[in-house]
Amino acid sequence: MADILSLKESVLVYLDRSGGLKKLCENCKHFNGTQQTEAVYRFCISVNPADVLELDPVLGDCVLHDPLKATALFQSVCFLAIKTLSLIEKIHMESQVNVILKFTHLPPFPEYTLDLSSFPRLCRPLRPVSMEGLVIAMTRVTKYTQGARFLCTDDDCPCSTGFHHIRVHAPGATESATVRNDFSCMMCSSQLKEDVKFRVLGDKQLVELIHVKALDVLRGHEQSSMRYQSVTLFLRDELCNSMRIGRYYRVLGIPAHVHQWSNITWSVEANSVQPWEPVCDCKVSARFQELLKGTASSPWRFSAIVAHCFGLDVAPLGLYDTLKLSLLLSLVQTRIDEKDTFHNLDLLVVTTDTLILDRLMTYSLSLAYRGIRHQATGEMFACLSRDEHGAGTANIHAGSVLLATGGVCLLGDLSYYRKDKLDSIKSVMETRTLSVFIPGKKYGEDADQQLSFPVQCSFWAVTDSSRRSGRADCGALGAAEMGAVPAQLADAFGLVIECRDRVGEQALLAQTVHTLQHAVQSGKPHDPPCWEFSTEDYQELVAHAQRLQVELSPAAEKIIHGYYMASRRVRSQGHGVNMSVASIKLLISLAEAHCKLCLRTQVLEQDAVIAVLLCESSVSLKHGASALIIPPDPVFPCDLGDVDGLCKRDAALDELHQLILRFIYTNAPGADTYITEE
């Protein structure tokens, strides 16, 4: 008994020092403002385990290793404080005080960390643990019973009135453990009956959390024998709707064994939830730093060499350089910033050889912050199932698009998709939202419901131009055959790249030799480039470039604005094509991405030129050429086999730069105010 009193004294001292008593008084004012008398009154108390251990090691040990006992101690002290200070007159018994201990953190030791990929889980003690993972499914918010009042059916028993029998939800308890009709009175053993008007309800939501590395299985780059199993989290009251599908979180919670009929389910009662991101190394490798110094004389060369030497495990040097550059630009631009604003760069590739390009895009997916390759047998958007934990509500499972949140979703060859699926993809890309319809009758609700989820990923796709679509507009000068992709869907993709083989049969021979060499002598370099970079080098470069904060220079802004206004006038008059505001966003995204890839923090005029060339090529492929006549592959007009090739490319891009300025000066309204005729 003396030990219990000593622990209660320590609890009181901790509440006084930490401001818990002051917060308790403020919460009591809220309850006094309501006229209704309830069975239980809920109080959340913030607990810092380090401070408790410093104050009283025995109490600290109790908080970390026996949270139910610690909760009872805090409950007793709070009840005494409420009665002594006359904070709530409607509270008569200690059992009416429902105390929830909220941990600020846990000790950084393995004993308090739960790895979601480790097994078995049943052998662990039921104490607070910390875990990190990805949300892959969640239910709607439903109700549960926080507490209920029971009265004895024997009128002569003292327990037939008052608050002697109060049942409160405990971690791991089901609804039937709190409310049912076979409870007995502790004084006379008569049957108890619930006083329904005193029942207190709260919000409940179930979330499935899985290990971060589970997404590596969905990249499609390497086959793995690893299998991951998700963990069910119970979010209650203020924690409901604190998690979103497709996001990473760090959760402090108490593992619990949920008893349902003859089964026992292992789950976690969440105590606190915080957004979390995996730690990655953002240091640029020494090879790229050396290349950056060596190409400092030209604003074009660093990104050209980076793209030229990219993906040599899949395609030989000199092939698909424009596509490689576009993939890298999409990788560095796809991110969610500090303000939770998503930046994306979608990419559609038009080709007659989808196999090699699909391999190249799959390889590029390994560099993404998060990359998901959509499988034909999987769900693209979201699917529903019935919750298995007793509520019977709808459980929303993430598809490939939601799992790719903050990263890239590779759709593969669009030629194999049905028309209704292509229409759904177009709708999602245009609205950037995903709607999920939940039939109420099927999932125990009175009315149907439709939920919307934000789509925050970049889309990559391939289309086979050899499959004729019969489009009427593909006969325009410069327009490309898009295969089975409708014109509206092609417009939804920001950037369209056509992979042409400039050297015809030589390109096919080079690709064949490259593939055979890698099959026979895997892991050995077969091309003799001046610069050699590993996949790890590219991963570090992309991760570093993504985090750069860039701003537009006045010169770059003038080129982007001038090209948009000039192209809008020319195409609306000559082609009847409306250049939407999305074109401005695409131009800015391309310019910023090229600036980041070059490891700069200010978008230069040269970055804007690359953006204009890629955008003009994309629009021309969709709607035909305009008055701005550019070569078929303007960003890489010549081979980059040596230094002379880089010099020729610089000269060609300088000429295209002047061509763009003349186009703006001639066609953009008011361009003479910021561009000189020289």
MIROKOL-618336 format. One record per residue (C-alpha): x, y, z. Coordinates in steps of 0.2 Angstrom, whole numbers, plus 5000, padded with zeros to 4 digits. Layout:
REM residues N
XYZ;...
END
This chain:
REM residues 678
500050005000;501450125004;502250094987;500550134979;500450294988;502250344984;501850314965;500350424966;501350554974;502550544960;501150554948;500450714956;502150794956;502450754938;500750824933;501050984942;502851004934;502250964917;500751064916;499550914916;498550984931;498251154922;497651064907;496550954917;495651104924;495451174907;494651014901;493551004916;492851174911;492251104894;491350964903;490451084915;489851184900;488651044895;487050994904;487150814900;487750694913;488850554905;489450384912;491350424909;492350584905;493850564894;495550654898;497150644887;498750664897;500350694889;501750584896;503650614893;504450444898;506150524900;505450654913;504550524922;506050414924;507050554930;505750594943;505350414949;506250264941;504950144947;503450254940;504450264924;504650084923;502850064926;502350184912;503550094899;503149914904;501449904912;500450044904;498749984911;499449994929;500150164925;498450224918;497550164934;498850274944;498550424934;496650394934;496650384953;497650554955;496550644942;494950584951;495650654968;496150814960;494450834952;493550804968;494750904979;494651054968;492751034964;493051034945;491650924940;490150894951;489450764940;490850644943;490450534958;491650374956;493450354951;492850234937;492050384928;493750464924;494350384908;496250434907;497250404891;499150424892;499850504877;501750464875;502850604868;504150474863;504950314868;506750264872;507750234856;508150054860;507749894850;506649834865;505449984861;505549964842;504449854832;505049804814;503549764804;504449634794;504949534810;504049374816;503349304827;502449444835;501449354848;502949334859;503249514862;502649594879;501149704877;502049874880;502250034870;503250014854;503750124840;503550074822;503650144804;502750094789;501650134774;499750154775;498950034762;497150024767;495950104779;494150104784;492850244786;492650314803;491350214813;490750224831;491350124847;490850134865;492050234876;491050194892;489450134898;488450134914;487649974921;486349954935;485849804945;484149734942;483849704960;482949864967;483549824985;485449824979;486449984982;487049964964;485349984957;485750174957;487350274955;488850244946;489550084954;489649984938;490550074924;491349984910;492750074899;493550024883;495349954886;496649924872;496349764863;494549744869;493049714857;491449804858;490649654866;491949664880;491249834885;489349814881;488349654883;486949584893;487749444904;488649554917;488349514935;488249634950;489849624961;488749644977;487249534975;487649434959;486049494950;486049524932;486549704926;485649804914;486449954904;485750124906;485850164888;485550354890;487250364898;488250274885;489750374878;490250344860;491850384851;492650374834;493550224828;494550194812;495550044806;497150064796;498349934788;500249974790;501549884780;503449884780;504250014769;505249884759;503649804754;503549924739;505249854732;504249704727;503049824716;504449914707;504549764694;506449784693;506949624703;506049474709;506149444727;505649304738;505249414753;503349424758;502749554770;501149554781;500249714786;499849764804;498049824809;498049994818;496550054829;496450244828;495250314840;494450484843;495650624840;496850514830;495450464817;495850534799;497650574805;498350454792;498150454773;498350304761;500050304752;500950404766;502350354778;502050364797;502950334813;501650264826;501850244844;500550104850;500249964862;500149794854;498549694859;497749524857;495949554850;494849404855;493549364842;492549204844;493849064843;495149174835;496449294842;497049434831;498649534834;498449714832;499049884838;498050024848;498850184841;499450304854;500150444843;500450464825;501750574816;502150594797;503850504794;505050494779;506450364776;508150434778;509150434762;510850484757;510750644747;512650664744;513250684726;514550564721;516350614718;516150564699;514750684696;515550824706;517050804695;515950804679;515150964686;516751054687;517350994670;515751054662;515651224671;515951314655;514351264647;512551264654;512051124643;513350994645;513150924662;511350864660;511750804642;513150684648;512150634663;510750574651;511950504638;512750384651;511150334659;510350164658;511850084649;511249914657;509749924646;510150024630;511850064622;512650234621;511850364609;510150284609;508550364617;509550514624;507950624624;506950494633;508350464646;508450654649;506550664650;506450514663;507850604673;506850764673;505250684678;506250594693;506950754700;505350854698;504150724706;504050764724;502950834738;503650994746;503551054764;501851134761;501150964755;501051034737;501350904724;502450934709;502350804695;502950774677;501950644667;502750564652;502050464637;503250384625;502750344607;503750204599;503650054588;504849954600;503949954617;505049804624;506649904626;505850064631;504849974644;506449894651;507250074651;505750144661;505750004673;507550024676;507250214679;505950174691;507250104703;507950284705;506250354710;505850404728;504450284726;504150184711;502650064707;502449964691;500649924689;500349744686;498949684674;498249574688;498249714701;497049854705;497550024698;496550144708;495650064724;494549914729;493449884743;493249734755;492249704771;493149744788;493649584797;493749654814;491949654818;491349824812;490849754795;491149924787;492049954770;493949934770;494750034756;496349954749;497550064739;497950024721;499550054711;499050244709;498850274728;500350164733;501450274721;501050434731;502550554730;503350454716;503050374699;501750254693;502250154678;500750104668;501650004654;500949994637;499250074635;498949984619;498349834630;497049934640;495249934637;494350094633;493450114649;495150094659;495950234647;494450344651;494650324669;496550364668;496150524658;494950574671;496150544686;497550634677;496450784673;495650804690;497050734701;495750654712;495250474714;493350444718;492850284727;491050234728;490450144743;488750064743;487950084760;486749934759;488249814756;489249884770;487949914784;487650104781;485950194778;486650294763;487850274749;489450374750;490850434738;492550474745;493950564736;495750544737;497150654730;498250584717;500050634720;501150534708;501850554690;501250434677;502350354664;501650254650;502150184633;501050174617;501450074601;501250184586;501150034575;499350004581;498350124570;497050224580;496150294565;496350474573;495750604561;497050734568;498650624566;498750674547;499250854552;501050904547;502250844561;500850744571;501350574577;500250414576;499750384595;499250204593;497750154604;497850314614;496450444612;496950624608;496150684625;497250554635;498850614625;498450794630;498250734649;500050684648;501150834650;502650774640;502550664624;504150594617;504350504601;505850384600;506450384583;507950284576;509050414567;510250284560;508950144556;509649974555;511250024564;510250064579;509449894579;511149814577;511849914591;510349864602;510549684597;512449674601;512149764617;510849644623;511849494618;513349554627;512449584643;511649414642;513349324640;514449434651;513349514664;514049654675;515549694663;515549864654;515449844636;515350024630;516950134632;516250294638;517350434645;516250444660;515650294670;514250314683;513450174694;511650154698;512050214715;512750374708;511150414699;510150374714;511150494725;511050624711;509150614709;508850614728;509950774730;509250864715;507450834721;507850934737;508551084728;507551244730;507551334714;506851504708;506551574690;507651704684;506951854675;507651794658;506951624660;505251694665;505251804649;505651654637;504351544645;502951684645;503451744628;503451564620;501751524628;500951684622;501651664604;501251484603;499551514609;499251644596;499951544582;499151384586;497451454589;497451544573;498251424561;497751254569;496251284580;497251214595;496951294612;498551314623;497951284640;498651354656;499351174659;500651214646;501351354657;501451234671;502351104660;503551234654;503951294672;504151114678;505351064664;506351214666;506451194685;506851004683;508251044671;508951174683;508951044697;509750904686;511151024683;511351054702;510851244701;509651344712;509251474699;508351434683;509351504668;508851554651;509651394644;508451294656;506951384648;507651344631;507751154634;505951164642;505251254626;506151134614;505350984624;503651064625;503651114607;504050944601;502750864612;501350984606;501950954588;501750764590;499950794597;499350934585;500650954571;502051084568;501851264570;502851424564;504251374576;505151254565;506351144575;507250974570;506450804575;507650784590;508050964595;508850924612;510050804605;510350854587;512050764586;512950614593;513950644609;515250524607;516650654610;517050834615;516750884597;514950814598;514650914614;515351074605;514151044590;512751024602;513051184611;513151274594;511551194588;510651244604;511251424603;510551434586;508851364592;508951484606;509051624594;507651544584;506451544599;506851724602;506351774585;504851674586;504351754602;504751934595;503751904579;502151824587;502051864605;500952014610;502052154617;503652054615;504652204609;504552274626;505752144633;506552064618;507752164607;507752134588;509552094589;
END
